[in-house]
Amino acid sequence: MPRTALDTMCLPLFVPADRAERIPKAAAARPDAVIVDLEDAVAPAAKPGARSGLAAALGPARLGVPILVRVNAAGTAWHRDDLAACADLPLTAIMLPKAETAEEVSRAAAASGHPVIALVETARGLHAVAEFAGIAARLAFGSIDYAADIGAGHTREALLCARSMLVIAARAAGRPAPLDGVTVAIDDAEALADDCRHALSLGMTGKLLIHPRQIAPARRAFTPGPAELDWARSILAAVPHGGGAAKVNGTMVDAPVIRRAEQIVRRAEAGAR
């Protein structure tokens, strides 16, 4: 099955829906996608106006990157109108915050006419994620909301189980690896890069971003370094045609190691685009 833009998306960037002038600027920064946010970034009183302005902001636009819209959560006063508005927009997908049931994900996809990225932000959503991982086009982690929901600190230790469960659910459903939640430190490139490396070590292959300055350090963190890439290429070069085991630098290499090397090369190719 061909890989889609959603499968390979690594670094999407949020933009408030009520700041339409920022959308072209965000796209020009060359993230993997722009997520126009109708939810947390927009005050309740401004939501109807932001929604009605989407057609003008996105309809004639040729922005050169995939465009997504994060709608308001199921059960809110704005959810159905958000989905109806998205049905008329040229989107790659919508993002459903606080996804908790397969019914919510299916209904959002049907009503909007677009694939759904399910943003898991609650204990209920995490508990049910295996039920909707195969319905969603991709999973993402709303780590800050999740930590607040369970009354935990926003720490790696507290969030380790949740991140791992999302990775497992996505893999079991045959979906791309999840996108990790945001890093709120806009001007701390090393903290962002460290968060990206941590997410990658757990099996995630992307991260939600909140500022254009985060794109470059995050992309570097998700792209294999020269030593790692050289190792992967040496493995693949030594594998007999058609697969099988081989001895490389005194170490026996078989299918799982070969698969890991292929993943590293794919990440390098994605980072070079």
Secondary structure, DSSP 8 states (H G I E B T S, - for coil): ----HHHH---EEEEETT-TTHHHHHHHT--SEEEEESSTTS-GGGHHHHHHTHHHHHSS---SS-EEEE---TTSTTHHHHHHHHTTS--SEEEETT---HHHHHHHHHHHTS-EEEEE-SHHHHHTHHHHTTTSSEEEE-HHHHHHHHT--SSHHHHHHHHHHHHHHHHHTT----EE-----SS-HHHHHHHHHHHHHTT--EE-BSSGGGHHHHHHHHS--HHHHHHHHHHHHHS-TT---EEETTEEE-HHHHHHHHHHHHHHHHHH-
